[in-house]
Structures are given as C-alpha cells and as structure tokens.
C-alpha cells in the first residue's frame, strides 16, 4: 500500500521539519537492525539532518502506514502518532529535542488493527485533542491469499472485498495523558470500513467538527457530529458515499476546502485507475453534488491511481488549486493493462474560477512530471518564503521535496493559530480574510491527504493585494478575534484571547523571489 509523510516543527524554531514513514515486515521485529521511520531536522539553509535516533522516533520494526501530528496535552510542543499494521505508536514531545513512547500509558495502541490514516481533532469542543483512526481491512500474514492469475504465476493484491473491513477507532482525550476508546458508544465504530484517508472538518458550519473517511471499494463515511458526544453516519444522504454513477470506488486520499468562495468546504476523493477522482461540491443544507465532470478534473485522472491529495493555492492567486500524487499498486500492471504504468506523474489542477479546474501539470517543471510510485503528500512552506512546497513519499523509491519557485510572486498571508481556551492547535477554528475585493474562508482541519501530516499554518494566496483589511477568527470555544490593517507577505502568530504574539519564522535561502 505504501506509507505517508508529514511536516512537524518539533523543536518550535519556526522551521518545518519532516517525518517519513517506512514499511517493514508485517511480523513484529524489535531488533536493532529493524527497519525504521525517519525524522529530519530543518537546518534552515535548505538542507535537513537525520535526527531519528537522537529524537527516539524510529518506530523500529513497525509496518508503518500513516503519521498524524498534534499537541494532545497542550504543552506547546507537537506530538507524533505513527500508524501501522497491528499497532500504532504515540510519541510524546519532551520539548528538548527528544520524544518518549507513551502508547501504553495513553491507551491509543489500536492493537490488532491496520491503522492507515488518522486525524487529531476536538470533537466535543472541550479544549483537548481527540483522535480518530481510519482502519483498513482485517488482514494477517496467515491469511495472505493468492490473488491474480495462478497459471502464469502472476500475483496481484487481493481485492479488499476478500477480507473483512474494520470500523474506525475514536479515542476521547481524558485530559490526564490518557485516552478512552469511545468508538462504539460514539457511533463511529459501529460500521466496518476499508478506511484509507480521513479529514475532519465542519461541513455544515455549525461549529462542531465532523469526520469524513475515504473507503476502499465501499461507500465513504461522513459522520455528522450530533454535539452530544455521538455521531451519525450520513454519507448517502449527504451525497458523498458514492459518485454520481452510484458505484463503489477505491477511495484513497481526501481533503476538504472552500474552492468557490461560498464559505462551505468541498471534498476531493482520489481513486485507483479506471475510476475518477471525485470532487464533491458543498451546496449547503447538508448536501454535496458530484462536480467531477463540470469541474473538468475527470478525464485527466482516469488512467492514474491517486493517493495523496490537497487543495493548495500554489500560485497565490487567491483560488485554491488541487494537487494529486499518483502511482499504481501493482508493479506488474502492464501485463494486465498495457496503457497503465506502475510509476505515474503527478497532477496539478489550477482553479480557474466558477468551479472549473485546468490541468497545468506540464507547466510546473520537469521534476514535477517525473513518474513515481507516489503515496503520501504533505503540503507546507518549508523555506518560509510564502509559497507552498510539496513533500511526497514514494513506494520503494526516495521521497521528493518539490520546492515552489515563484509562487510568491503574488502576495500571501500565513496564520499560525494558538488556542488557549480552545485546543492549542486551534483545530476547528474558522477564519475569514478580507483583502480588497477578495474574501477567503478557511478552517483548521485534522487529517487530510493520504496518511500524511500537513503544515499547521493556514495559507492564503492574495493575488496582487499588498494589504489585508481584516482577519476574523472564530475559535472552537466560540471566542471571536478580529485583526485589522496589516501588511501581506508575512507569517502571523495569533493567540486566542491575546491577538498577535511574537514568533520566529526564519527565511531559508533559495531560488524563490
């Protein structure tokens, strides 16, 4: 399946560090030679240093899948969750460059489940981050069935229907460093799924975060937050369980963002080849419409297998574009489909306005077009120059860090939100930015993409607008913050109840203007 990647400013120096999840044998291996994941510290000069052993976050021997970053104890230092087959590992950030494995004490091991993606979010608005994990199928090495054509010895991955699905896991933060498994009583863990991607967002703008899970070859889940500690699964009634043709599809990655300026978050779901990536437009009243064809993203995705995906304003023109990382799951796929390759190019769709996207992938340079067996995708401004860069994990290949050179020719604004009454990561906060005739909306979400962790800052491309008239933040606690008359092209740290606070965001030397 392949694994994810993520951004984490683990030492809080204003520079994004990166974490790469690696696979290993599905059978436990705790020897010193076991495969491990890796943490790289941003040196601030365009290079990174491997600090995995010093930091203690190797997750040695874990058949790694996803990564999720969140400050679950509100101490100001982001903690690290690594998901995998059979168990997950929670590393507590000690604030001194090292981490401690607190999985057993915290009670979030997700034992005997195949955790794929996870999201930190505050579902009950108590100021503490809870955790939802999308689980894949009930597989084991003892039931590793042969699928494919046995005659010529051509093996392929089994269809997920061969195995039982697993319900998602929901952990409630008890506030004392421990969590309680509330999966069943909350309603989230009742239905089995084949979960691979997850995003938490407030689809109906009622102030409470909901959960969307992309399922592999079964209907997607949308869990509506009932605001009483329980959820109701409404994927079909909301129009996001399946596409307009009513067929189950191989849901992989997902993201949510306002792509039309409506103030409502739309959804993207990537799928395997011979299917289409689906764009669901949020039309209000709790309903989405399948806008895949009218948005013009459909045909470019048909022969590609999409995984990591994000809405991102790569050119800072004020409209959120759409990125997809692609790669097939079968290394012998050309024996079955001559027109399909194992390594595949990435896609970037530029938001042309009015709900229309145009494929501009061939305009972004030769490195962007290099075919790779891509899986995870994490978007972030690692060099603090004002445009969004792309980190991609590739199956059996080196990862790629694609630096955005020139996206900052337009104006921009980035916001680091710091909760006090709300959770410190401010997940669930809603933001409105007004700059001249441009009004942008965003929400601090959890999860996103495919098994990956994103830049914690909210990014707003502004086109040619050197000043911002107003920034309005509605925190999960209900508190409202308004800031007026500020310059564009800067990163602002905003603390709930206080306003602007000083934080360093050093610029990394590079080619960008």
C-alpha positions in Angstrom: 0.0 0.0 0.0 2.8 2.4 0.8 3.1 4.9 3.5 2.8 8.6 4.3 4.9 11.6 5.3 4.5 14.7 7.3 5.6 18.2 8.5 6.3 18.8 12.2 8.1 21.8 13.8 9.2 19.5 16.6 11.6 22.0 18.2 9.4 25.0 17.7 12.0 27.2 16.0 9.7 28.3 13.2 11.1 25.8 10.6 9.2 22.8 9.4 10.9 19.5 10.0 9.8 16.4 8.1 8.9 12.8 9.1 8.9 9.9 6.7 7.1 6.7 7.5 8.7 3.5 6.3 7.4 0.0 5.8 8.7 -3.2 7.4 7.8 -6.8 7.7 4.2 -7.4 8.9 5.6 -9.7 11.6 7.0 -7.9 14.7 10.7 -7.2 14.7 12.3 -5.3 17.6 15.9 -6.0 16.8 18.4 -3.1 16.4 18.5 -3.8 12.7 14.8 -3.5 12.2 13.6 -1.0 9.6 12.6 2.3 11.0 10.9 5.6 10.0 12.9 8.9 10.0 12.8 12.4 11.4 14.8 15.1 9.6 15.5 18.4 11.2 15.3 21.5 9.0 18.8 23.2 9.2 17.5 26.5 7.9 19.8 26.5 4.9 17.9 24.3 2.5 19.2 21.0 4.0 18.0 18.6 6.6 19.7 16.4 9.2 18.6 12.9 10.2 17.8 13.1 13.9 15.8 10.0 14.2 17.9 8.1 16.8 18.6 11.2 18.9 14.9 12.1 18.9 13.8 8.5 19.6 11.0 8.3 17.0 12.2 5.5 14.7 9.2 3.2 15.4 11.6 0.3 14.7 10.0 -2.8 13.2 6.6 -1.2 12.6 4.9 -1.9 9.3 4.4 1.8 9.0 1.5 3.5 7.2 0.5 7.0 8.3 1.5 9.9 10.5 -0.5 12.4 12.4 0.8 15.4 14.3 -1.0 17.2 17.2 -0.3 18.7 20.6 -2.6 16.4 22.6 -1.5 17.7 26.0 -1.5 21.4 25.1 2.1 21.9 26.3 3.2 23.8 23.2 5.2 21.0 21.6 3.6 18.9 18.8 3.4 15.2 19.5 3.7 12.4 16.9 1.5 9.5 16.1 2.8 6.8 13.8 0.2 4.3 12.4 0.8 0.8 11.1 -0.3 -2.8 10.8 -1.1 -4.4 14.2 -0.4 -1.3 16.3 0.2 2.4 16.4 2.8 4.4 18.4 2.3 7.7 20.2 5.5 9.7 20.8 5.2 12.5 23.3 7.4 15.5 22.6 9.5 16.2 25.6 10.3 19.8 24.5 14.1 19.2 24.4 14.5 17.5 21.0 13.5 14.1 22.2 10.3 12.1 22.4 9.0 9.3 24.7 6.9 6.4 23.6 3.7 6.8 25.7 1.5 4.5 23.7 0.7 2.1 26.5 0.1 4.8 29.1 -2.1 6.8 26.7 -4.1 3.8 25.6 -4.0 4.6 21.9 -2.2 1.5 20.6 -5.0 0.5 18.2 -3.9 -3.1 18.8 -4.5 -5.8 16.2 -5.9 -3.2 13.7 -4.4 -2.0 10.5 -4.4 1.8 11.1 -3.9 3.8 7.9 -4.7 7.5 8.4 -5.5 9.5 11.5 -6.7 12.9 12.5 -6.3 14.9 15.7 -9.4 17.0 16.3 -11.6 18.2 19.2 -15.0 16.6 18.6 -16.6 17.7 21.9 -15.0 21.2 22.0 -13.5 20.7 25.5 -10.2 22.2 24.5 -8.4 18.8 24.2 -7.5 17.0 21.0 -9.2 13.7 20.5 -8.1 11.1 17.9 -9.9 9.3 15.0 -8.1 6.5 13.2 -9.2 5.1 9.8 -8.6 1.4 9.8 -8.1 -0.8 6.7 -9.1 -4.5 6.4 -8.8 -7.4 8.8 -5.7 -9.0 7.2 -2.9 -11.2 8.6 0.2 -12.9 7.2 -1.5 -16.2 7.8 -4.3 -15.1 5.5 -2.2 -13.6 2.8 -4.3 -15.2 -0.1 -3.0 -15.5 -3.6 -5.0 -13.3 -5.9 -4.4 -12.9 -9.6 -3.7 -15.4 -12.4 -2.1 -18.5 -10.8 -1.4 -20.2 -14.1 1.4 -18.0 -15.3 2.3 -17.1 -11.7 1.1 -13.5 -11.9 0.2 -12.4 -8.4 -1.6 -9.2 -7.5 -3.1 -7.6 -4.4 -6.4 -9.1 -3.4 -9.5 -7.0 -3.8 -10.4 -5.6 -0.3 -13.7 -7.5 -0.5 -11.7 -10.7 0.1 -11.2 -9.5 3.7 -13.5 -8.2 6.4 -13.5 -4.4 6.9 -12.6 -2.7 10.2 -14.6 0.1 11.8 -12.8 3.4 12.5 -11.4 3.9 16.0 -12.3 7.0 18.1 -10.3 7.9 21.2 -11.5 10.6 23.7 -8.8 12.7 25.4 -9.3 12.4 29.2 -7.1 15.4 29.9 -4.6 13.4 32.1 -2.4 12.0 29.4 -4.7 9.1 28.7 -7.5 8.3 26.2 -10.7 6.3 26.3 -11.9 4.2 23.4 -15.3 5.6 22.6 -15.7 4.1 19.1 -18.9 2.1 19.7 -20.7 4.4 22.1 -20.0 7.4 19.8 -21.4 5.6 16.8 -18.1 6.0 14.8 -17.1 2.3 15.4 -20.3 0.6 14.5 -19.9 0.1 10.7 -16.9 -1.7 9.2 -15.0 0.1 6.6 -11.9 -0.1 4.5 -10.6 3.3 5.5 -7.5 4.9 3.9 -8.0 8.6 4.1 -9.6 10.9 6.7 -10.3 14.6 7.1 -12.2 16.2 10.0 -14.0 19.4 9.1 -17.2 21.3 9.8 -19.2 20.5 6.7 -22.4 22.3 7.8 -20.8 25.2 9.6 -22.5 24.5 12.9 -19.3 24.9 15.0 -18.6 21.2 15.5 -16.2 19.1 13.5 -17.4 16.2 11.5 -15.5 13.2 10.1 -15.1 12.1 6.5 -13.4 8.8 5.7 -12.5 7.6 2.2 -13.1 3.8 2.0 -11.5 1.4 -0.5 -14.2 -0.2 -2.7 -17.1 0.5 -0.3 -19.2 3.6 0.4 -17.4 6.5 2.0 -18.3 7.6 5.6 -19.5 11.1 6.6 -20.0 11.1 10.4 -22.2 14.1 11.4 -21.3 15.4 14.9 -24.5 15.4 17.0 -22.9 17.8 19.5 -23.5 15.3 22.4 -20.5 13.0 22.1 -22.1 10.9 19.4 -22.1 10.8 15.6 -24.5 9.8 12.8 -23.2 8.3 9.6 -24.9 10.2 6.7 -22.7 9.6 3.7 -25.5 8.6 1.4 -27.9 11.3 2.4 -25.2 13.9 2.1 -24.2 12.7 -1.4 -20.6 11.7 -0.7 -20.8 7.9 -0.1 -20.5 7.2 -3.8 -20.2 9.2 -7.1 -22.9 10.2 -9.4 -23.0 6.8 -11.0 -23.7 5.1 -7.7 -20.7 2.7 -7.9 -18.4 1.9 -5.0 -14.9 3.2 -5.8 -11.4 2.7 -4.4 -11.2 5.7 -2.0 -7.6 6.6 -1.1 -6.8 10.2 -0.2 -9.1 13.1 0.7 -9.2 16.8 1.6 -11.7 19.5 2.2 -11.6 23.2 1.4 -13.7 26.0 0.0 -12.9 26.1 -3.7 -15.7 28.5 -4.8 -15.8 31.3 -2.2 -19.0 30.1 -0.8 -17.7 29.7 2.8 -18.5 26.0 2.6 -15.9 23.2 2.4 -15.9 21.0 -0.7 -14.4 17.5 -0.8 -12.0 15.7 -3.0 -11.5 11.9 -3.0 -8.8 10.1 -5.1 -9.3 6.6 -6.5 -7.4 3.9 -8.4 -7.2 3.9 -12.2 -10.2 3.2 -14.4 -12.1 5.3 -11.9 -12.2 9.1 -11.5 -11.1 11.3 -8.7 -14.3 12.7 -7.3 -14.9 16.4 -6.5 -18.0 16.9 -4.3 -19.2 20.5 -4.1 -20.8 21.6 -0.9 -24.1 23.3 -1.9 -25.4 23.9 1.6 -28.2 22.5 3.6 -26.0 19.5 4.4 -25.7 18.3 0.9 -22.9 17.8 -1.7 -23.1 17.5 -5.5 -20.7 15.4 -7.6 -19.0 18.1 -9.6 -16.3 15.9 -11.1 -17.3 16.4 -14.7 -18.3 20.0 -14.7 -15.1 20.9 -12.8 -13.1 19.3 -15.7 -10.9 17.2 -13.4 -12.4 13.9 -14.6 -10.6 12.6 -17.6 -7.1 13.5 -16.5 -7.5 11.2 -13.5 -9.0 8.2 -15.3 -5.7 6.3 -16.1 -3.9 7.3 -12.9 -4.1 5.9 -9.4 -4.4 8.8 -7.0 -3.3 8.8 -3.4 -2.1 11.9 -1.5 -4.2 15.0 -2.4 -4.5 18.6 -1.2 -6.3 21.7 -2.1 -3.5 24.3 -2.2 -3.0 27.8 -3.7 0.3 27.0 -5.4 0.4 30.3 -7.3 -1.0 32.6 -4.6 -3.7 34.0 -6.9 -6.4 33.7 -4.2 -8.0 30.5 -5.5 -7.3 27.0 -4.1 -5.8 24.7 -6.7 -5.8 20.9 -6.5 -2.7 18.6 -6.2 -2.7 14.8 -6.6 0.2 12.3 -6.1 -0.2 9.2 -8.2 1.2 5.7 -8.5 -0.3 2.3 -9.3 -0.5 -0.5 -6.7 0.7 -3.4 -9.0 4.3 -3.5 -10.2 3.2 -5.8 -13.0 0.2 -3.8 -14.0 1.3 -3.6 -17.7 0.7 -7.3 -18.0 -2.9 -6.6 -17.5 -3.3 -3.0 -18.9 -0.7 -2.0 -21.4 -1.6 1.6 -21.2 -1.1 1.8 -17.4 2.3 2.1 -15.7 3.5 1.4 -12.1 5.2 4.8 -11.8 2.9 7.7 -12.7 3.2 11.5 -13.0 1.7 13.9 -10.5 -1.2 16.2 -11.3 -1.9 19.9 -10.5 -5.2 21.5 -11.4 -5.3 25.3 -11.4 -8.5 26.8 -10.1 -9.8 28.9 -13.0 -12.8 30.1 -11.1 -16.5 29.4 -11.3 -15.9 25.8 -10.2 -13.6 25.0 -13.2 -10.1 23.5 -12.9 -7.5 23.3 -15.6 -4.7 20.7 -15.8 -1.4 22.7 -15.6 0.9 19.8 -14.6 3.1 20.2 -17.7 3.8 23.8 -16.7 5.4 23.1 -13.4 8.8 21.9 -14.4 10.5 18.5 -15.2 10.8 17.5 -11.6 7.1 17.7 -11.0 6.4 15.5 -14.0 8.9 12.7 -13.1 6.9 9.4 -12.9 7.0 7.9 -9.4 5.1 5.3 -7.3 3.7 8.1 -5.1 1.6 7.7 -2.0 1.6 10.3 0.8 1.6 14.0 0.2 2.2 16.8 2.7 2.0 20.4 1.8 3.9 23.1 3.6 6.2 26.1 3.3 9.4 24.6 4.5 11.6 27.6 3.5 9.2 30.2 4.8 9.2 32.2 1.6 5.4 32.5 1.2 4.7 29.8 -1.3 3.6 26.2 -0.7 6.1 23.3 -1.2 5.2 19.6 -1.7 6.6 16.6 0.2 5.8 13.3 -1.5 6.6 9.7 -0.2 7.2 7.1 -2.9 6.9 3.4 -2.7 10.3 1.7 -2.9 11.9 4.9 -4.0 13.4 8.0 -2.5 10.9 10.7 -1.4 10.6 14.0 -3.2 10.7 17.5 -1.8 9.4 19.8 -4.5 10.3 23.4 -3.8 7.9 26.0 -5.2 10.0 28.5 -7.1 8.0 31.6 -8.0 4.6 31.1 -6.3 5.4 34.0 -4.1 5.4 36.5 -7.0 1.8 37.1 -5.8 1.0 38.4 -2.3 0.2 36.0 0.6 -0.5 35.7 4.3 0.1 32.8 6.7 -1.5 32.3 10.1 -0.3 30.2 13.0 -3.3 29.9 15.4 -2.6 29.2 19.1 -5.5 28.1 21.2 -5.9 28.8 24.9 -9.5 28.1 25.9 -9.6 26.0 22.7 -7.2 23.2 21.9 -3.7 24.7 21.4 -3.6 23.6 17.7 -6.9 25.5 17.2 -8.3 22.7 15.1 -11.9 23.6 14.4 -11.2 27.4 14.2 -12.8 29.2 11.2 -11.0 32.1 9.5 -12.1 34.8 7.2 -9.5 37.0 5.4 -10.6 40.2 3.6 -8.2 41.9 1.2 -9.7 44.5 -1.1 -12.3 42.7 -3.2 -11.1 39.3 -2.2 -12.7 37.4 0.7 -11.3 34.0 1.6 -12.5 31.4 4.1 -10.6 28.5 5.7 -10.9 26.2 8.6 -8.2 24.5 10.7 -8.8 20.8 9.9 -7.5 17.5 11.1 -6.0 14.7 8.9 -6.1 15.4 5.2 -4.4 13.8 2.2 -3.3 10.2 2.5 -1.6 9.0 5.6 0.2 12.4 6.0 0.5 15.4 8.2 0.3 19.0 7.0 1.8 22.4 7.7 0.0 23.6 10.9 -0.3 27.2 9.4 -3.2 28.4 7.3 -2.1 29.8 4.0 -3.9 32.4 2.0 -2.9 33.5 -1.5 -3.9 37.1 -2.2 -3.1 37.8 -5.8 -1.8 41.4 -6.1 -3.1 42.8 -2.8 -0.3 44.1 -0.6 -2.5 44.9 2.4 -5.2 42.9 4.3 -8.1 44.8 5.7 -9.3 42.3 8.2 -8.7 38.8 9.6 -11.6 37.3 11.6 -11.1 34.1 13.6 -13.9 32.2 15.3 -12.2 29.8 17.8 -13.7 26.5 18.7 -14.5 28.0 22.2 -16.8 30.5 20.5 -14.4 33.4 21.1 -14.0 35.9 18.2 -10.8 37.6 17.3 -10.6 40.4 14.7 -7.4 42.0 13.4 -7.4 44.9 11.0 -5.0 46.8 8.7 -2.0 44.5 8.2 0.6 44.0 5.5 0.6 41.0 3.3 3.6 38.7 2.8 4.2 37.7 6.4 3.5 34.9 8.8 1.4 35.9 11.8 1.1 34.0 15.1 -2.3 34.7 16.7 -3.1 33.6 20.2 -6.7 33.2 21.4 -7.7 35.9 23.8 -4.5 37.9 23.2 -4.1 38.6 19.4 -0.7 38.9 17.7 2.2 37.3 19.6 5.9 37.2 18.5 7.2 34.0 16.9 10.2 33.5 14.7 9.8 32.2 11.1 13.3 32.4 9.6 13.5 32.5 5.8 15.5 29.8 4.2 17.8 30.9 1.4 16.8 29.6 -2.0 15.9 30.5 -5.6 12.5 31.8 -4.9 11.9 35.6 -5.5 
